[in-house]
Amino acid sequence: MKVAIYPIRSPLHNEVMIEENSRRLLDDLKAFTGFEYEIVDLDHLYDADLSLILIQSGGSEGEFKKIYNQLRAPYYLLTYGGNNSLAASLEILTFINQQGKDGEVLHGNGSYIAKRIQELLSVEKEREYDRLGVIGIPSDWLIGSHVDYPKAKTVFGVELVDLTTSELIENYQNIDQRSIELPKLASYDEKELLEAYRVYLALKKMVVDHNLKGLTIRCFDLLDTIKTTACLGLALLNREGIIASCEGDIPAMLSAYSILKVTKEHAFQANPAFIDRDKNTILFAHCTLPLDMVDSYTFDTHFESSIGVGIHGEMKVGDITILKVGPHLDSFYCEEGTLVENQYKKDKCRTQIMLHMNADLSYFLSHPLGNHHLICYGKKKEALVEYLTSIGLKEVF
């Protein structure tokens, strides 16, 4: 077991004495538990089995407040008591509680603190994580969208599970098309609908077999192998409350996961297709979206390949919120606006919505967090920002 330690102290206290007291405490804890206690910087604080803030002296309160937004609840404050460190810890914990967050001061003799650390690690080990499947690697063009799996587990509390496209294709091939009873869907070529619905059933089997709360799929690989698309399958899974993301885009999947967690609603994963800086509008488009997000829909081919089943959905005009979690899992973009128009032009992905944003659009042209963004209904920015900052991400503008 590895315990990460981030120390903070006031510069007014004797540095040599503080270092001696801190080292003595950590050596005692190592002797009691056998665990490794490593002093780390903020960037690596949450790479361990347990993360502790070592309060080394009085006057640390202001230093803690400076870094508070980079930390994650629950906040475990480790202290030995000397140099007014216990007093500072109590003030810091009071501040934490005032923010509506959980924390605890780990203080006392070495055996007590060691026992409490072992209890905390036991709770963390038994914690159940939502499992999100990654079927195939991210698409080749998502060159800025790879993520660190252990960090996703630490930050979002999810376990990313690598699965193969070959398993999906095997599931697909094992489904007898003659046994399929299509649900009531928009009218379209029956053969294409049956093929696309087989993909849905194959994906659904993987959800059940691997106990998944959601998935993302390198869907373009299906175009050459089984000659159909995953667009319908993803739309149906999303409608059922199973997060289903395109193109192996893990940050997009985590963005959808965050929206569902906070708002209990689904989101539309889409590409920015055109930006008008003068009007402060942005067009988003994609070939699939949750079917319960649309007022009406029709089927078309998938845009890039002109095969399979793509979805043109007519979404509700009104308030929307855009979210995108960054690939390093330390930042996010979130902004509100208004869906002002649906359109349906043949030179773009099939669902196309025009948004008028409340804030300037320079983010998209100067420092975007990738291609895909997630769009949900309503004014949800405040709730999403509160959640994402509480787990240690910073908002970008």
Residue pairs with C-beta under 8 A, 6 or more apart in sequence:
1 33
1 35
1 36
1 49
1 50
1 121
2 35
2 36
2 38
2 48
2 49
2 50
3 29
3 35
3 36
3 37
3 38
3 48
3 49
3 50
3 51
3 52
3 117
3 121
4 38
4 40
4 44
4 45
4 46
4 47
4 48
4 50
4 51
4 52
5 26
5 37
5 38
5 39
5 40
5 52
5 54
5 78
6 39
6 40
6 41
6 42
6 45
6 51
6 52
6 53
6 54
7 22
7 39
7 53
7 54
7 56
8 53
8 54
8 55
8 56
8 60
8 63
8 64
8 67
9 18
9 55
9 56
9 57
9 59
9 60
9 63
9 83
10 57
10 58
10 59
10 60
10 63
12 57
12 59
13 56
13 57
13 58
13 59
13 83
14 83
17 82
17 83
18 56
18 57
18 83
21 56
21 80
21 82
21 83
22 54
22 56
22 80
24 80
25 78
25 80
25 110
25 113
26 37
28 110
28 114
29 35
29 37
29 110
29 113
29 114
29 117
30 36
30 37
31 110
32 110
32 111
32 114
33 114
33 117
33 118
35 117
35 121
38 48
39 54
40 47
40 48
42 67
42 70
45 51
45 71
46 72
46 151
46 154
46 155
46 392
47 150
47 151
47 154
49 121
49 124
49 125
50 76
50 117
50 120
50 121
50 124
51 72
51 76
52 76
52 77
52 78
52 106
52 117
53 64
53 71
53 75
53 76
53 77
53 78
54 78
54 79
55 64
55 77
55 78
55 79
55 85
55 88
55 89
55 92
56 79
56 83
56 85
57 83
57 84
57 85
57 88
58 83
58 84
58 85
58 87
58 88
59 84
59 88
60 85
60 88
60 92
61 88
61 91
61 92
61 95
64 92
64 95
65 95
68 95
68 99
69 389
69 392
69 394
70 392
70 394
71 392
72 155
72 390
72 391
72 392
73 96
73 101
73 102
73 103
73 390
73 391
74 101
74 102
74 103
74 104
75 92
75 93
75 96
75 101
75 102
75 103
75 104
76 103
76 104
76 106
76 120
77 89
77 92
77 93
77 103
77 104
77 105
77 106
78 106
78 107
78 113
79 85
79 86
79 88
79 89
79 105
79 106
79 107
80 107
81 107
86 105
86 107
89 105
89 107
90 105
92 103
93 103
93 104
93 105
96 102
96 103
97 103
101 390
106 113
106 116
106 117
107 113
127 157
129 153
129 157
129 158
129 159
130 157
130 158
130 159
130 213
130 214
130 257
131 158
131 159
131 161
131 210
131 211
131 212
131 213
132 158
132 159
132 160
132 161
132 212
132 213
132 214
132 215
132 216
132 243
132 253
132 254
132 257
133 161
133 163
133 206
133 207
133 210
133 212
133 214
133 215
133 216
134 160
134 161
134 162
134 163
134 215
134 216
134 248
134 250
135 163
135 164
135 165
135 167
135 168
135 203
135 206
135 215
135 216
135 217
135 218
135 248
136 163
136 164
136 165
136 217
136 218
136 221
136 248
137 218
137 248
138 145
138 146
138 218
138 247
138 248
138 249
138 250
139 218
139 220
139 247
139 248
139 249
141 371
142 247
142 248
142 249
142 370
142 371
144 327
144 370
145 249
145 250
145 251
145 252
145 327
145 370
145 371
145 372
146 250
146 327
147 160
147 250
147 251
147 254
147 327
147 328
147 329
148 328
148 329
149 160
151 329
152 158
152 160
152 250
152 254
152 329
153 159
153 160
155 329
155 391
155 392
155 393
156 254
156 257
156 258
156 329
156 391
158 213
158 254
158 257
160 250
161 210
161 212
163 206
163 210
163 215
165 217
165 218
165 221
165 222
165 225
167 206
168 199
168 202
168 203
168 206
168 217
168 222
169 202
169 222
169 225
169 226
171 201
171 202
171 203
171 205
171 206
172 198
172 199
172 201
172 202
172 226
173 226
175 198
175 201
175 202
177 194
177 195
177 198
180 194
180 197
180 198
180 201
182 190
182 193
182 194
182 197
185 193
185 299
186 297
186 298
186 299
187 299
188 299
188 309
192 228
192 307
192 308
192 309
193 232
193 299
193 309
195 226
195 227
195 228
195 308
195 309
196 228
196 229
196 230
196 231
196 232
196 233
196 308
196 309
197 232
197 233
198 228
199 222
199 226
199 228
199 229
199 230
199 232
199 233
200 232
200 233
200 236
200 237
201 233
202 233
203 215
203 217
203 230
203 233
203 234
203 237
203 244
204 233
204 237
206 212
206 215
207 215
207 237
207 242
212 242
213 242
213 243
213 257
214 242
214 243
214 244
214 245
214 253
214 256
214 257
215 237
215 242
215 243
215 244
215 245
215 253
216 244
216 245
216 246
216 247
216 248
216 249
216 250
216 252
216 253
217 230
217 234
217 244
217 245
217 246
217 247
217 248
218 247
218 248
219 229
219 230
219 231
219 234
219 246
219 247
219 248
220 247
220 304
220 305
222 228
222 229
222 230
223 229
223 302
223 305
223 307
223 308
227 307
227 308
228 307
228 308
228 309
229 287
229 302
229 305
229 307
229 308
229 309
229 310
230 246
230 288
231 287
231 288
231 302
231 308
231 309
231 310
231 311
232 288
232 299
232 309
232 311
233 244
234 244
234 245
234 246
234 288
235 244
235 288
235 289
235 290
235 291
235 311
236 291
237 243
237 244
238 244
238 266
238 289
238 290
238 291
238 292
239 266
239 290
239 291
239 292
241 260
241 266
243 253
243 256
243 257
243 260
245 252
245 253
245 256
245 269
246 252
246 269
246 286
246 288
246 372
247 372
249 269
249 370
249 371
249 372
250 327
251 324
251 325
251 326
251 327
251 329
251 369
251 370
251 372
252 269
252 324
252 370
252 372
252 373
252 374
254 325
254 329
255 267
255 269
255 323
255 324
255 325
255 332
255 373
255 374
256 266
256 267
256 269
256 374
258 323
258 325
258 384
258 387
258 388
259 265
259 266
259 267
259 323
259 374
259 376
259 380
259 384
260 266
260 267
261 387
262 380
262 383
262 384
262 387
263 376
263 378
263 380
263 383
263 384
265 376
265 377
265 378
266 290
266 292
266 293
266 376
267 290
267 323
267 374
267 375
267 376
268 284
268 286
268 289
268 290
268 293
268 315
268 351
268 353
268 374
268 375
268 376
269 286
269 288
269 289
269 372
269 373
269 374
270 284
270 285
270 286
270 289
270 349
270 351
270 353
270 372
270 373
270 374
270 375
271 284
271 285
271 286
271 349
271 371
271 372
272 282
272 283
272 284
272 364
272 371
272 373
273 283
273 284
273 285
273 348
273 349
273 352
274 282
274 283
275 281
275 282
275 283
275 361
275 364
275 365
276 282
277 361
279 356
280 356
280 357
280 360
280 361
281 340
281 354
281 355
281 356
281 357
282 354
282 355
282 357
282 361
282 364
283 343
283 348
283 352
283 353
283 354
283 355
284 352
284 353
284 355
284 373
284 375
285 348
285 349
285 350
285 351
285 352
285 353
286 349
286 350
286 351
286 372
287 302
287 303
287 310
287 311
287 349
287 350
287 351
288 310
288 311
288 351
289 311
289 313
289 315
289 351
291 297
291 311
291 313
293 313
293 315
293 377
294 313
294 314
294 315
294 351
295 314
295 315
295 316
296 313
296 314
297 311
297 312
297 313
297 314
298 311
298 312
299 309
299 310
299 311
299 312
300 309
300 310
300 311
300 312
300 350
301 307
301 308
301 309
301 310
302 308
302 309
302 310
302 350
303 310
303 348
303 349
303 350
310 349
310 350
311 350
311 351
312 344
312 350
312 351
312 352
313 350
313 351
314 342
315 339
315 342
315 351
315 353
316 339
316 377
317 338
317 339
317 340
317 341
317 342
318 338
318 339
318 377
319 336
319 337
319 338
319 339
319 377
319 378
319 379
320 336
320 337
320 338
320 339
320 355
320 375
320 376
320 377
320 378
321 334
321 335
321 336
321 337
321 375
321 376
321 377
321 378
321 379
321 380
321 381
321 384
322 333
322 334
322 335
322 336
322 337
322 355
322 357
322 373
322 374
322 375
323 332
323 333
323 334
323 373
323 374
323 376
323 384
324 332
324 333
324 334
324 368
324 369
324 370
324 372
324 373
324 374
325 331
325 332
325 369
325 388
325 393
326 332
326 333
326 369
326 370
326 393
326 396
327 369
327 370
329 393
330 392
330 393
330 394
331 369
331 393
331 394
331 395
331 396
332 369
332 388
332 393
332 394
332 395
332 396
333 363
333 368
333 369
333 373
333 395
333 396
333 397
334 381
334 384
334 385
334 388
334 395
335 357
335 358
335 359
335 363
335 381
336 357
336 358
336 379
336 380
336 381
337 355
337 356
337 357
337 358
338 355
338 356
339 353
339 354
339 355
339 375
340 354
340 355
340 356
341 353
341 354
342 352
342 353
342 354
343 352
343 353
343 354
344 350
344 352
345 352
353 375
355 375
359 397
363 396
363 397
367 396
369 396
385 395
388 395
389 395
